[in-house]
Amino acid sequence: MIPVCEPTLKGNELKYVTDCIESNWISSQGKYIEKFEDEFSKFCETKHGIGCCNGTIAIHLALEALGIGKGDEVIIPSFTMIGTSNAVIYSQAKPVLIDSEPETWNIDVNKIEEKITKKTKAIMPVHTYGHPVDMKPLLEIAEKHDLKVIEDAAEAHGAEYKGKRIGSLSDVACFSFYANKIITTGEGGMLTTNNEEIAEKAKLLRNHAFGKLRFVHEELGFNYRMTNIQAAIGLAQMEKAEELVNKRIKNAQIYNSMLKEVKGIITPPKKEWAKNVYWMYGILIKKEFGMSAEKLREELLKEGIDSRAFFIPMHQQPVYQKKDERFPDISGKYPVADMLSKEGFYLPSSSSLTETQIKEITEKIKSIKKKLK
Ligand SMILES: Cc1ncc(COP(=O)(O)O)c(C=O)c1O
């Protein structure tokens, strides 16, 4: 079986984790946390990195650090993973959904302004599957309406927009280090920012808002701390971060060259201003292919090739169909998100994937298509 994604843990991961165990530093203090935060923020070309439990928590922490909460609205794409939207709900703000654009599969920047109200406090673009959002026009809209921008960069480690690293472009960016991410800590998350005030606030809130006087708390904080063990894995990952990113890109190029002549397959987006890091190698299956995305996935599974369907957009989520004032309004139309969800899936995408495996996968796709004739 070729798995859809697995981590690459063949460096100093075991050595550093062993060090945590042998030295008894297994909670949220210890040398690896700051080291990992420093290395990751350097990688993102930002001044500050604030580690936490996971990517969803990173988004919640960012919202809290920016003072976004009850009565506020945050604009997000409907086509995303539910962590984006749920984190807004945890903050007591309301997610406002926007459709995607067909070219990049990201939030349609042209549709943002029509959803801005007096309650809107922030825009949260998601760099879907590793392709950056067109940030310039989005930042201009934010500036015009005095809105904060929080990037959901959970899937975009190492990606670049016009030569600038994702993580450094807005007020604050949020990353996930789940095991399928390009850089992993098992579970984990990080905020990156150039804003000292936001960084300090996030650090305070992630640790129960412990003040100068022990056990005296002036604010509602959280236990959102990262452990030394998570950071130990993260630091070892940072030693090969560029390599992990470059391997994703190289694999995508091999996939592209092998799939380019297959009628009915749309390969992942790549705008000239973007460094897409292809967190996942996603494809769309159009009518001309002769078989639905779902059926093709079933056939590939029979051949020992695992894959994953694209996200189910937020407006289709059963949980949000329930009448609950916390949930987003799902009454609009989101045709691009619907299309992506129906036609898209991702092929095996690990950084450790070999050219031989990619050949095997693409040959299987071609032979499944041939049999249809
Ligand atoms: C776009 C997006 N946002 C948020 C998250 C949440 O991250 P985590 O699973 O670490 O909580 C994910 C996770 O895959 C994601 O893809």
The ligand as an SDF file (V2000), in Angstrom:
LIG
                    3D

 16 16  0  0  0  0  0  0  0  0999 V2000
   -6.5000   24.6370    6.6380 C   0  0  0  0  0  0  0  0  0  0  0  0
   -6.3800   24.0100    7.9840 C   0  0  0  0  0  0  0  0  0  0  0  0
   -6.6400   24.7540    9.0610 N   0  0  0  0  0  0  0  0  0  0  0  0
   -6.5400   24.2650   10.3050 C   0  0  0  0  0  0  0  0  0  0  0  0
   -6.1470   22.9620   10.5240 C   0  0  0  0  0  0  0  0  0  0  0  0
   -6.1120   22.4530   11.9250 C   0  0  0  0  0  0  0  0  0  0  0  0
   -4.8510   21.9880   12.3330 O   0  0  0  0  0  0  0  0  0  0  0  0
   -4.7500   20.8690   13.4710 P   0  0  0  0  0  0  0  0  0  0  0  0
   -5.2280   19.5970   12.8780 O   0  0  0  0  0  0  0  0  0  0  0  0
   -3.3010   20.8520   13.8200 O   0  0  0  0  0  0  0  0  0  0  0  0
   -5.6020   21.3340   14.6070 O   0  0  0  0  0  0  0  0  0  0  0  0
   -5.8490   22.1480    9.4450 C   0  0  0  0  0  0  0  0  0  0  0  0
   -5.4110   20.7590    9.6620 C   0  0  0  0  0  0  0  0  0  0  0  0
   -5.1150   19.9850    8.8410 O   0  0  0  0  0  0  0  0  0  0  0  0
   -5.9750   22.6790    8.1320 C   0  0  0  0  0  0  0  0  0  0  0  0
   -5.7300   21.9250    7.0590 O   0  0  0  0  0  0  0  0  0  0  0  0
  1  2  1  0
  2  3  1  0
  2 15  2  0
  3  4  2  0
  4  5  1  0
  5  6  1  0
  5 12  2  0
  6  7  1  0
  7  8  1  0
  8  9  2  0
  8 10  1  0
  8 11  1  0
 12 13  1  0
 12 15  1  0
 13 14  2  0
 15 16  1  0
M  END
$$$$
